Amino acid sequence: MTLARSRRVTNVVATGEHDVFLPPSRLTSPASRHLGVVVNTVPDAGHLVVDEHPEAIVTMVAALTGT
């Protein structure tokens, strides 16, 4: 039910290239299947993408909002 509601809004899935908990290979299929989106992989980042590369997150959000 929650995933069905998520399809009605714009989604983005991002992970660090070196994330050991949620690596790109683990997220690709579920992101596509359940949300209909591709995984944005942030190069040279681990699990804490927001702390390691905040500019990458800002860029993704700006792309979603068209700003």
CYANA upper distance limits for C-alpha pairs under 8 A (distance plus 0.5 A):
  1 MET  CA      5 ARG  CA      6.97
  2 THR  CA      6 SER  CA      6.77
  3 LEU  CA      7 ARG  CA      7.04
  3 LEU  CA     34 HIS  CA      7.11
  3 LEU  CA     35 LEU  CA      7.68
  4 ALA  CA      8 ARG  CA      7.88
  5 ARG  CA      9 VAL  CA      8.05
  6 SER  CA     10 THR  CA      8.34
  6 SER  CA     11 ASN  CA      7.93
  6 SER  CA     35 LEU  CA      7.47
  7 ARG  CA     11 ASN  CA      8.17
  7 ARG  CA     34 HIS  CA      8.44
  7 ARG  CA     35 LEU  CA      6.24
  7 ARG  CA     36 GLY  CA      8.14
 10 THR  CA     64 LEU  CA      7.89
 11 ASN  CA     35 LEU  CA      7.72
 11 ASN  CA     37 VAL  CA      7.66
 12 VAL  CA     37 VAL  CA      7.30
 12 VAL  CA     38 VAL  CA      8.29
 12 VAL  CA     39 VAL  CA      7.94
 12 VAL  CA     40 ASN  CA      8.16
 12 VAL  CA     60 MET  CA      8.21
 13 VAL  CA     31 ALA  CA      7.48
 13 VAL  CA     37 VAL  CA      7.75
 13 VAL  CA     38 VAL  CA      7.52
 13 VAL  CA     39 VAL  CA      5.62
 13 VAL  CA     40 ASN  CA      6.58
 14 ALA  CA     39 VAL  CA      6.06
 14 ALA  CA     40 ASN  CA      5.04
 14 ALA  CA     41 THR  CA      6.28
 14 ALA  CA     42 VAL  CA      7.59
 15 THR  CA     19 ASP  CA      7.22
 15 THR  CA     22 LEU  CA      7.42
 15 THR  CA     23 PRO  CA      7.05
 15 THR  CA     24 PRO  CA      6.78
 15 THR  CA     39 VAL  CA      7.74
 15 THR  CA     40 ASN  CA      6.95
 15 THR  CA     41 THR  CA      5.73
 15 THR  CA     42 VAL  CA      6.62
 15 THR  CA     45 ALA  CA      8.42
 15 THR  CA     46 GLY  CA      8.12
 15 THR  CA     47 HIS  CA      7.45
 15 THR  CA     49 VAL  CA      7.28
 16 GLY  CA     23 PRO  CA      7.36
 16 GLY  CA     24 PRO  CA      7.89
 16 GLY  CA     41 THR  CA      6.09
 16 GLY  CA     42 VAL  CA      5.26
 16 GLY  CA     43 PRO  CA      6.89
 16 GLY  CA     44 ASP  CA      7.51
 16 GLY  CA     45 ALA  CA      4.89
 16 GLY  CA     46 GLY  CA      5.08
 16 GLY  CA     47 HIS  CA      6.29
 16 GLY  CA     48 LEU  CA      7.99
 16 GLY  CA     49 VAL  CA      6.32
 17 GLU  CA     23 PRO  CA      7.21
 17 GLU  CA     24 PRO  CA      7.21
 17 GLU  CA     41 THR  CA      6.12
 17 GLU  CA     42 VAL  CA      6.08
 17 GLU  CA     43 PRO  CA      5.65
 17 GLU  CA     44 ASP  CA      6.50
 17 GLU  CA     45 ALA  CA      6.00
 17 GLU  CA     46 GLY  CA      6.69
 18 HIS  CA     23 PRO  CA      7.15
 18 HIS  CA     43 PRO  CA      8.43
 18 HIS  CA     44 ASP  CA      7.30
 18 HIS  CA     45 ALA  CA      6.25
 18 HIS  CA     46 GLY  CA      4.98
 18 HIS  CA     47 HIS  CA      7.67
 19 ASP  CA     23 PRO  CA      5.33
 19 ASP  CA     24 PRO  CA      8.25
 19 ASP  CA     45 ALA  CA      7.50
 19 ASP  CA     46 GLY  CA      4.60
 19 ASP  CA     47 HIS  CA      4.88
 19 ASP  CA     48 LEU  CA      8.46
 20 VAL  CA     46 GLY  CA      7.63
 20 VAL  CA     47 HIS  CA      7.23
 21 PHE  CA     47 HIS  CA      7.32
 22 LEU  CA     26 ARG  CA      6.63
 22 LEU  CA     27 LEU  CA      7.06
 22 LEU  CA     47 HIS  CA      7.78
 23 PRO  CA     27 LEU  CA      7.03
 24 PRO  CA     28 THR  CA      6.44
 24 PRO  CA     39 VAL  CA      7.25
 24 PRO  CA     41 THR  CA      7.01
 25 SER  CA     29 SER  CA      8.38
 26 ARG  CA     30 PRO  CA      8.34
 27 LEU  CA     31 ALA  CA      6.35
 27 LEU  CA     39 VAL  CA      7.39
 28 THR  CA     32 SER  CA      6.71
 28 THR  CA     38 VAL  CA      7.09
 28 THR  CA     39 VAL  CA      6.25
 29 SER  CA     33 ARG  CA      6.43
 30 PRO  CA     34 HIS  CA      6.12
 30 PRO  CA     35 LEU  CA      8.01
 31 ALA  CA     35 LEU  CA      5.73
 31 ALA  CA     36 GLY  CA      6.75
 31 ALA  CA     37 VAL  CA      6.16
 31 ALA  CA     38 VAL  CA      6.85
 31 ALA  CA     39 VAL  CA      7.23
 32 SER  CA     36 GLY  CA      4.84
 32 SER  CA     37 VAL  CA      5.44
 32 SER  CA     38 VAL  CA      6.38
 42 VAL  CA     49 VAL  CA      7.89
 42 VAL  CA     53 HIS  CA      8.46
 42 VAL  CA     56 ALA  CA      7.63
 45 ALA  CA     49 VAL  CA      6.24
 45 ALA  CA     52 GLU  CA      6.85
 45 ALA  CA     53 HIS  CA      7.61
 46 GLY  CA     52 GLU  CA      8.24
 48 LEU  CA     52 GLU  CA      6.52
 49 VAL  CA     53 HIS  CA      5.93
 49 VAL  CA     54 PRO  CA      7.31
 49 VAL  CA     57 ILE  CA      8.41
 50 VAL  CA     54 PRO  CA      5.23
 50 VAL  CA     57 ILE  CA      7.13
 53 HIS  CA     57 ILE  CA      7.67
 54 PRO  CA     58 VAL  CA      6.84
 55 GLU  CA     59 THR  CA      6.62
 56 ALA  CA     60 MET  CA      6.81
 57 ILE  CA     61 VAL  CA      6.71
 58 VAL  CA     62 ALA  CA      6.52
 59 THR  CA     63 ALA  CA      6.66
 60 MET  CA     64 LEU  CA      6.90
 61 VAL  CA     65 THR  CA      6.76
 62 ALA  CA     66 GLY  CA      6.25
 62 ALA  CA     67 THR  CA      5.50
 63 ALA  CA     67 THR  CA      7.06
